[in-house]
Amino acid sequence: MAKTVTEEANSCAHTVLSESLYSAAYGAQSAMGKSLYSPSATSASIQSFRERAYALNGAVLTATGIDDHESFVKAVEEGFSESNVGGAPGAPVSSPFLGGETRIHATAGYTHLALGFKSAASTPLMNVVKQCITLSSEGLSGFASEGLVGVYGGSAPSDAAAVSDALCASITSAPSADIVRRAKGLAKAEAVFALDGGSQSLADAMTSSVAESGAFSAAGVAAAYDAITAKDVVAAFEAMAKSTPAMAAVGDLSSTPYQGSIVAKFG
């Protein structure tokens, strides 16, 4: 099953681009740069990973629809009483941002490009930045994921240089106050709607919030977006414009600039 899923994932240009961008950003051998899709895992490596990762001292438990909190906690304690607790946590694995480049050539008649920057700010701020990029850049899409925030664009091979220029401009040009206002509204709505998207969506949002801040409340989600100022957003764009981006390119790269020429527009 894993082999089938991997084959399907590797046939999608957007998936390959995302995997390539993480590899370029953090290095293919780092924890952040390794491919999510792997058909070659052995039984021993799977068992070892499970014993390391699926332990209670590395878990966050979230639940929805609980009427009696104390009874629920008691049931959880009993249910997990014989589970693997895990050893003492070791030093955090470091994955420094490298800002490299990955290019995958394919005769697909289309070019996919992405620039990624290290995401060091809060998730709400990065989501607003993502919306700002999308709103202010025709034909481009902003994205925000774990450890990365950036912009994606695609074109016919002959237009790849123009798209790369547009990608750079979307980062080096600070958004207007109106764009920031609209981006805040969209990002906040997206986060709030996720809370009403069913139990799984709510649990995902709760887990993300607890993992990042140690707490969760629906009011807190909305407040986190309300607290973001135009100054915060501009500062985030300025930080990206002063840094070295990671670059991933997938498809027909006959006219695609290399990262070296793109880096010159930053810093």
WOTA-V335919 format. One record per residue. N is the residue number from 1. RES is the residue in one letter. PSI is psi in whole degrees, 0 to 359 (999 if undefined). Layout:
N;RES;PSI, N;RES;PSI
//
This chain:
1;M;318, 2;A;321, 3;K;320, 4;T;315, 5;V;319, 6;T;317, 7;E;319, 8;E;318, 9;A;318, 10;N;350, 11;S;355, 12;C;120, 13;A;322, 14;H;322, 15;T;314, 16;V;321, 17;L;315, 18;S;314, 19;E;319, 20;S;324, 21;L;319, 22;Y;321, 23;S;318, 24;A;324, 25;A;320, 26;Y;356, 27;G;134, 28;A;338, 29;Q;356, 30;S;166, 31;A;326, 32;M;343, 33;G;348, 34;K;147, 35;S;140, 36;L;330, 37;Y;117, 38;S;120, 39;P;359, 40;S;13, 41;A;138, 42;T;164, 43;S;320, 44;A;319, 45;S;325, 46;I;316, 47;Q;319, 48;S;317, 49;F;316, 50;R;318, 51;E;326, 52;R;317, 53;A;323, 54;Y;69, 55;A;150, 56;L;329, 57;N;0, 58;G;20, 59;A;151, 60;V;123, 61;L;125, 62;T;150, 63;A;150, 64;T;158, 65;G;30, 66;I;119, 67;D;322, 68;D;98, 69;H;315, 70;E;319, 71;S;323, 72;F;315, 73;V;319, 74;K;318, 75;A;322, 76;V;315, 77;E;320, 78;E;318, 79;G;328, 80;F;11, 81;S;331, 82;E;12, 83;S;159, 84;N;121, 85;V;325, 86;G;158, 87;G;182, 88;A;135, 89;P;137, 90;G;187, 91;A;141, 92;P;139, 93;V;125, 94;S;132, 95;S;82, 96;P;145, 97;F;123, 98;L;329, 99;G;49, 100;G;201, 101;E;141, 102;T;129, 103;R;126, 104;I;111, 105;H;136, 106;A;142, 107;T;64, 108;A;353, 109;G;16, 110;Y;152, 111;T;129, 112;H;130, 113;L;146, 114;A;140, 115;L;132, 116;G;145, 117;F;151, 118;K;130, 119;S;103, 120;A;348, 121;A;180, 122;S;158, 123;T;315, 124;P;317, 125;L;318, 126;M;327, 127;N;325, 128;V;318, 129;V;316, 130;K;314, 131;Q;324, 132;C;315, 133;I;315, 134;T;318, 135;L;326, 136;S;359, 137;S;107, 138;E;125, 139;G;356, 140;L;160, 141;S;130, 142;G;157, 143;F;153, 144;A;121, 145;S;178, 146;E;118, 147;G;353, 148;L;146, 149;V;144, 150;G;204, 151;V;145, 152;Y;147, 153;G;155, 154;G;158, 155;S;175, 156;A;151, 157;P;322, 158;S;342, 159;D;8, 160;A;323, 161;A;319, 162;A;321, 163;V;319, 164;S;323, 165;D;319, 166;A;322, 167;L;314, 168;C;316, 169;A;328, 170;S;338, 171;I;319, 172;T;349, 173;S;116, 174;A;140, 175;P;153, 176;S;166, 177;A;324, 178;D;319, 179;I;318, 180;V;317, 181;R;314, 182;R;321, 183;A;320, 184;K;317, 185;G;316, 186;L;316, 187;A;319, 188;K;316, 189;A;319, 190;E;317, 191;A;319, 192;V;319, 193;F;328, 194;A;332, 195;L;338, 196;D;12, 197;G;16, 198;G;169, 199;S;319, 200;Q;318, 201;S;318, 202;L;317, 203;A;322, 204;D;315, 205;A;320, 206;M;315, 207;T;315, 208;S;317, 209;S;316, 210;V;319, 211;A;326, 212;E;318, 213;S;348, 214;G;3, 215;A;166, 216;F;140, 217;S;147, 218;A;320, 219;A;325, 220;G;326, 221;V;311, 222;A;319, 223;A;326, 224;A;324, 225;Y;323, 226;D;330, 227;A;345, 228;I;130, 229;T;164, 230;A;326, 231;K;320, 232;D;316, 233;V;315, 234;V;320, 235;A;322, 236;A;318, 237;F;321, 238;E;322, 239;A;319, 240;M;319, 241;A;339, 242;K;0, 243;S;172, 244;T;122, 245;P;151, 246;A;146, 247;M;136, 248;A;138, 249;A;131, 250;V;134, 251;G;212, 252;D;107, 253;L;23, 254;S;332, 255;S;19, 256;T;125, 257;P;155, 258;Y;163, 259;Q;327, 260;G;320, 261;S;333, 262;I;321, 263;V;329, 264;A;341, 265;K;359, 266;F;171, 267;G;999
//
